[in-house]
Amino acid sequence: MKNWLLIFLIVGLTGCRLIFVGPEPLGHQWKKDGVYLQGKNFRKCYDRAENAMTEREKYLDNAYSERELTPEEMKEWDLAMDRFSKIHYGCAYELGYRFKPDLGWCWEGSFNMRMCDKYKKYRN
C-alpha cells in the first residue's frame, strides 16, 4: 500500500510541476551521461546550423523577431526553422547526445507531443 501511495505522490508532484512551472525546454531533453546539451557542445551545434542558413532564412528570422512576416513568409520561416533544428539536433546526436525526454514531457495531447514524434528516431 505504501508503494502505491509513493507512486501517486511522485506522479502528482510531477503533474503539479508541469502545471505551475511548465515543462523544460526542448534543449534540456537532449542528454548525454545525464547532462543536457549545453556549453561548448550547444554552441558548436548552433554555429553549424547557423552557418547553414541562407541569406533568405536569416532575413526571415530577423523579420520574425520583429513580428513583420506575412502568412506566406511565416510558412517559409517554419520550414527554415525545421531545417535549422534538424541540423542542430543532428549535430547533437553526432556528439553522443540522445533525445531522452523527462517523465511527462511527451504526454498525449501536449504541445510537446509533436516534438516527441519528430525526434523519436534519436532516442537510442
N, C-alpha and C positions, 0 to 999 in steps of 0.2 A: 504494500500500500504506500509506503514511504517513497518507493522508487517512482510510482506514478505521480505522486504529488510533486516530486522534484522535476520530473519531465514537464508537467503542466506549468510549473513555475518558470522554467527556462524558456519554454515556448511563449508564455505570456509576456515575460520581460523582453524577449526579442521583438515581439509584436509591438509592445509599448515604445521601444526604442525607435522602431521604424515609423511609428505614427508621430511621435513628438520631435525626433531629431532628423529623421529622414535616412534613406539608405546612403551608404558610402558611394562615392563616385565610381565610374567605370574603371578608372586607372587603378583604384585600390583593389580591384578584383583580379588583377594580374599579379601572380605571386611566384616567387622563387625562394625556396627554403623558408617559407612563412613570412617573407618580406615583400611588400608590394613594389611595383615599378616606380622608382624614384631616383633622384640624384643624377649621376652622370649617364646611367643607362637610359633614363627617361629623356634626357637632353639629346643623347645620341640618336635615339629613335625619332624624336620630334624634329631634329635637324634634318634627318634623312627624308622624312615625309615633307617637310617644308621646302627642301631643295628640289623635290619632285613636282612641286606646284608650278603650274603655268602662270603667265602674267595675268591671264583672264581669271584664273582661280584666285589669285592674290587680290585682284580688283574686287571680285565678288565678296571675298572675306572681309575686306575693308568696308565695303558698302553695307554688308550685313551688320557690322558692329555699329554703323551709323544709322541703321534702320531705313535704308534708301533703296530697297530692292523691289522690283516689280514681281508679280507672280511667276512670270517665266524665268526671271533671274533667280528667284527663290528655288525653283526646281533644279536649275543648273547648279546652284550653291549646294543643295542637298547631295547631288551626285558627286560634286567635288569633295565635300567633306566625307562622304562614304569612301571615296578613293584614298583620301588622306588617312582615314582611320585604318584602312586595310594595310597601308604601307607602315604606319606607326606600330600597330599591334603585330604585324608580320615580323617586324624587326624585334619586338619584344619576345616573340616566340623563338626567333633565331638565337636570342641571348639566353634562352633557357627559362623564360617566364611562361607560366601556363595560366589559362583562364580558370580560376577556382573561386567562383562567387561565394560570398558569405551565406550562411543559413538565412533563408527568407528573401534573398536578393532576387531570385528568379520566380517568385510566386506567380501563379497563374493570374492573369488579368492586370498585372502591374506594368508600368511603363518599361521596366527593365526586361520584361519577358522577350521583347523584340531583340534586345541586345544579347540575351542568353541564347536565342536561336541563331543569331548571327555568328557568335563566337564559340559555339559548342564544339566545333572542329578543333579548337585549340586547347581542349581540356586535358588531353593525355600527357 
